[in-house]
Amino acid sequence: MKKILIALTIFNILLGCNDTSKINSDNKTIKYYKNKTAFKRTVHYEGFDSVFYFYKNGNIFKRGKQVNEKQKYKNWILYDKEGNVREIREWFPFKGNSRLNRIWHLNKKGDTLAWRTEDSIYKQKEFINDTVNRRLT
């Protein structure tokens, strides 16, 4: 009987890990891709959450802080698939939402540069809409 319960538990765990699965612990929520790599990890603190999004290859896509799902604040750092910092976005809370104040676009060396349409670096379908087509300063 014990072996059957263990087998059923393992079976349920394996079936439950798809692109919308979550694992909740004391202060973390993790969503996974179908291939079992992390898509989004949220670490909950008192007063804010630290949020991390990942490419399918396991490298980080972006990270930042938010008060709730709609209210980002401070700097959000965006990376390319190779792990290079490519963009920094500064957010301010405003009337229950967030306003984008400015963006720094960076090349692979870390030098700031002006935005060009051909510099779209977020080629994974989950993140392609995260590319902005303007430079705010």
C-alpha positions as CSV (number, residue, x, y, z in Angstrom):
1,M,0.0,0.0,0.0
2,K,2.8,2.4,0.9
3,K,4.5,1.7,-2.5
4,I,1.3,2.6,-4.3
5,L,0.9,5.9,-2.5
6,I,4.5,6.8,-3.2
7,A,4.1,5.9,-6.9
8,L,0.9,8.0,-7.1
9,T,2.5,10.9,-5.4
10,I,5.5,10.8,-7.9
11,F,3.1,10.5,-10.8
12,N,1.1,13.5,-9.7
13,I,4.3,15.6,-9.3
14,L,5.5,14.7,-12.7
15,L,2.2,15.5,-14.4
16,G,1.8,18.7,-12.5
17,C,5.1,20.3,-13.9
18,N,4.0,22.1,-17.0
19,D,4.4,25.7,-18.2
20,T,1.9,27.0,-15.6
21,S,3.0,25.0,-12.6
22,K,4.0,26.7,-9.4
23,I,5.9,25.7,-6.4
24,N,5.2,27.7,-3.3
25,S,7.5,27.8,-0.3
26,D,7.8,30.2,2.5
27,N,8.8,33.1,0.3
28,K,9.0,31.9,-3.3
29,T,6.7,31.2,-6.3
30,I,8.2,29.6,-9.3
31,K,6.5,29.0,-12.7
32,Y,8.1,26.6,-15.2
33,Y,8.3,26.0,-18.9
34,K,7.2,22.6,-20.2
35,N,10.8,21.6,-20.3
36,K,11.0,22.0,-16.5
37,T,13.3,25.1,-16.6
38,A,12.2,28.1,-14.6
39,F,10.3,30.8,-16.4
40,K,9.5,33.2,-13.5
41,R,10.6,33.2,-9.9
42,T,9.1,35.6,-7.4
43,V,10.7,36.1,-4.0
44,H,8.2,37.6,-1.6
45,Y,9.5,40.1,1.0
46,E,7.6,42.3,3.4
47,G,6.4,45.3,1.3
48,F,7.8,44.2,-2.1
49,D,8.6,41.2,-4.4
50,S,11.8,40.5,-6.3
51,V,10.9,39.1,-9.7
52,F,13.2,37.1,-12.0
53,Y,12.3,36.0,-15.6
54,F,14.4,33.4,-17.4
55,Y,15.1,32.3,-21.0
56,K,14.5,28.7,-21.9
57,N,18.2,28.1,-21.8
58,G,18.2,28.9,-18.0
59,N,19.9,32.3,-18.3
60,I,18.1,35.3,-16.7
61,F,16.1,37.6,-18.9
62,K,15.1,40.3,-16.5
63,R,15.0,41.1,-12.8
64,G,13.5,43.8,-10.7
65,K,11.2,44.8,-7.9
66,Q,7.5,45.3,-7.7
67,V,4.9,46.1,-5.1
68,N,2.2,44.2,-6.9
69,E,1.7,42.8,-10.4
70,K,1.1,46.3,-11.8
71,Q,3.5,48.4,-9.8
72,K,7.2,48.0,-10.8
73,Y,9.7,50.3,-9.2
74,K,13.4,51.2,-9.2
75,N,15.7,49.7,-11.9
76,W,14.8,46.6,-13.9
77,I,17.8,44.9,-15.5
78,L,17.3,43.1,-18.9
79,Y,19.8,40.6,-20.3
80,D,20.4,39.0,-23.7
81,K,20.4,35.2,-24.1
82,E,24.1,35.0,-23.4
83,G,23.8,36.8,-20.1
84,N,25.0,40.3,-21.0
85,V,23.3,43.3,-19.5
86,R,21.6,45.0,-22.5
87,E,19.0,47.4,-21.0
88,I,18.2,49.1,-17.7
89,R,14.7,50.5,-17.2
90,E,13.9,52.9,-14.4
91,W,10.3,52.7,-13.0
92,F,8.4,55.0,-10.6
93,P,5.2,54.0,-8.8
94,F,2.3,56.3,-9.9
95,K,-1.4,56.2,-8.9
96,G,-1.3,52.4,-8.3
97,N,0.6,51.6,-11.5
98,S,4.1,52.3,-12.7
99,R,5.6,54.8,-15.1
100,L,8.7,54.2,-17.1
101,N,11.0,57.1,-16.5
102,R,14.0,56.3,-18.6
103,I,15.8,53.5,-20.4
104,W,19.5,52.8,-20.9
105,H,20.4,50.6,-23.9
106,L,23.7,48.9,-23.7
107,N,25.9,47.0,-26.1
108,K,27.7,43.7,-25.1
109,K,30.6,45.8,-23.7
110,G,28.3,47.7,-21.4
111,D,28.5,51.0,-23.3
112,T,25.3,53.0,-23.6
113,L,23.9,53.5,-27.2
114,A,20.9,54.9,-28.9
115,W,18.0,52.6,-29.7
116,R,17.8,51.2,-33.2
117,T,15.0,48.9,-34.5
118,E,17.6,46.3,-35.7
119,D,18.9,46.0,-32.1
120,S,15.9,44.0,-30.9
121,I,17.7,41.3,-28.8
122,Y,14.8,39.5,-27.1
123,K,14.2,36.9,-29.8
124,Q,12.3,34.4,-27.7
125,K,8.6,34.6,-28.3
126,E,7.8,35.0,-24.6
127,F,9.9,38.2,-24.5
128,I,9.7,39.7,-28.0
129,N,7.0,42.2,-26.8
130,D,9.3,43.4,-24.1
131,T,11.5,45.3,-26.6
132,V,10.7,49.0,-26.7
133,N,11.2,51.1,-29.8
134,R,12.2,54.3,-28.2
135,R,14.8,55.8,-26.0
136,L,13.6,57.7,-23.0
137,T,15.9,60.0,-21.2
